[in-house]
Each structure stands twice: as structure tokens, then as C-alpha cells.
Amino acid sequence: VEEVRSRFRLKLFVTKVPENDFRSGGIATAIAEDLESHYNRQIEEIVNKSMEDASERLIEIASRISNACTEVTPDEDGKVKRKKVYESTISQAREICDVLKEFNLTGNSQLEQARSQLDEALRDVTLEDLRESSYVRAKVKDNVDDMLNKFKPLRSFT
């Protein structure tokens, strides 16, 4: 061990790279700027996709409510079969209204207005009211259809 150790010698010198040296600042700064730009675009895409999905979900649920509240005309035999209104549809609509009230990441006023209109259309309305009252169904349908006519799913948040 001593013989091998005597044949080799290793000295370690540590010095700082000068600040004005081309190896120190320019490359690291460029890489940091590229990474920041990349991650900012990625975050923006994720937020936009999230809000787009939320707006499409709001439209889907509102459309299901509108469809369920549609008054049907008698068929050829004179029978009228009313469409069913499901508790899950109403609870999902209320849930998305509650979520979007706090989760409008982009602060989109159009989305907030649509959410508010749907929330207002369902305020103080019970499932039994919708199932048993033609007046309540028509009122809810008119309010939901008004929201659907004004609001289109979001595609751009810029």
C-alpha cells in the first residue's frame, strides 16, 4: 500500500470560477430562463384545460337538467310519459356550482355568470318540486336554457 501510495500523488485545488467568465453566468441564466418559460407554459396549459373541462361539465349538466324538464307531448296513443329528473343530476349541478364559485382559477367572468345563473335556477327547488310541478319544471327549464344560450364552453382564457 505504501509503495503504491508513493508512486501517485493527487492534490485537489478548488477555486471559484470568475463571475465574468463565459462558463459561469450566460449558460446558466439561459437554461434557467428556458426552464421557467417551459414550466410557465405548462402550468398555463394545465389551468386552461382544467377550466375548459369544468365549463364543459357545467354545460353538460345544465343540458341534462333542461332535457329532463322538457314537457313532452302525447304520443299517438294519447299517452304522456314525462322524462325523469334524477337526484344525482340535481346534486351534481349544485356541486359544480359550489366548486366553480371557489375554483374559477382564471377569474373568467363569463364562467362565473353561467355558474351563477345555474345556481339561481336551482335555488329553493327540490327534486319533488321538479317531479310534481309543471310550473317549476318550466321555470327551471327557461332559466337553464337562457344560461345555455348565453354561455358556450370556454376554449381560451387569454
Salt bridges, closest charged atoms under 4 A:
GLU2 OE2 - ARG5 NH1 3.51
GLU3 OE2 - ARG7 NH2 2.98
ASP21 OD2 - ARG23 NH2 2.48
GLU52 OE2 - ARG155 NH1 2.74
ASP53 OD1 - LYS49 NZ 3.14
GLU56 OE2 - ARG155 NH1 2.61
GLU60 OE2 - ARG64 NH1 3.54
GLU71 OE2 - ARG137 NH2 2.76
GLU95 OE2 - ARG57 NH2 3.78
GLU112 OE2 - ARG115 NH2 2.71
ASP119 OD2 - ARG115 NH1 3.83
ASP119 OD2 - ARG123 NH2 3.20
GLU120 OE1 - ARG123 NH1 2.36
ASP145 OD2 - LYS141 NZ 2.82
ASP146 OD2 - LYS150 NZ 3.34
